[in-house]
Amino acid sequence: MILQSFNLVLIKSLAVQFVEYSVLMAAFFIFFVLMNNLIDKINKTKDSKAKVLSN
């Protein structure tokens, strides 16, 4: 009985850790994508400014 409850607690803690890890990974991924979009926008504005200056 004690062993069963211990296994249940272990499984729950593993599940919680897995969920926390997944959320962390998702947050990093979203941050990475947003940063990439931001960098692309900055590069595009630089390119358009360069085109305007060259013209």
C-alpha positions as semicolon CSV with decimal commas, in nm:
position;residue;x (nm);y (nm);z (nm)
1;M;0,000;0,000;0,000
2;I;0,280;0,242;0,096
3;L;0,469;0,140;-0,218
4;Q;0,161;0,205;-0,434
5;S;0,115;0,555;-0,296
6;F;0,487;0,622;-0,337
7;N;0,470;0,515;-0,703
8;L;0,168;0,742;-0,753
9;V;0,356;1,037;-0,601
10;L;0,659;0,959;-0,817
11;I;0,448;0,943;-1,134
12;K;0,274;1,269;-1,041
13;S;0,604;1,449;-0,977
14;L;0,744;1,317;-1,306
15;A;0,432;1,436;-1,487
16;V;0,462;1,778;-1,325
17;Q;0,830;1,800;-1,422
18;F;0,744;1,696;-1,778
19;V;0,472;1,961;-1,802
20;E;0,703;2,231;-1,661
21;Y;0,974;2,128;-1,907
22;S;0,728;2,133;-2,197
23;V;0,602;2,479;-2,101
24;L;0,960;2,604;-2,072
25;M;1,049;2,460;-2,415
26;A;0,735;2,614;-2,569
27;A;0,820;2,953;-2,416
28;F;1,175;2,936;-2,552
29;F;1,046;2,832;-2,894
30;I;0,793;3,118;-2,908
31;F;1,062;3,364;-2,791
32;F;1,299;3,234;-3,059
33;V;1,037;3,267;-3,333
34;L;0,944;3,620;-3,219
35;M;1,310;3,724;-3,213
36;N;1,358;3,582;-3,563
37;N;1,057;3,780;-3,689
38;L;1,191;4,094;-3,521
39;I;1,537;4,045;-3,676
40;D;1,379;3,986;-4,018
41;K;1,176;4,308;-3,986
42;I;1,488;4,503;-3,880
43;N;1,681;4,359;-4,176
44;K;1,397;4,444;-4,415
45;T;1,382;4,804;-4,291
46;K;1,761;4,827;-4,328
47;D;1,732;4,691;-4,683
48;S;1,455;4,934;-4,775
49;K;1,653;5,225;-4,626
50;A;1,960;5,114;-4,820
51;K;1,755;5,095;-5,141
52;V;1,613;5,442;-5,081
53;L;1,962;5,580;-5,014
54;S;2,110;5,410;-5,321
55;N;1,832;5,554;-5,538
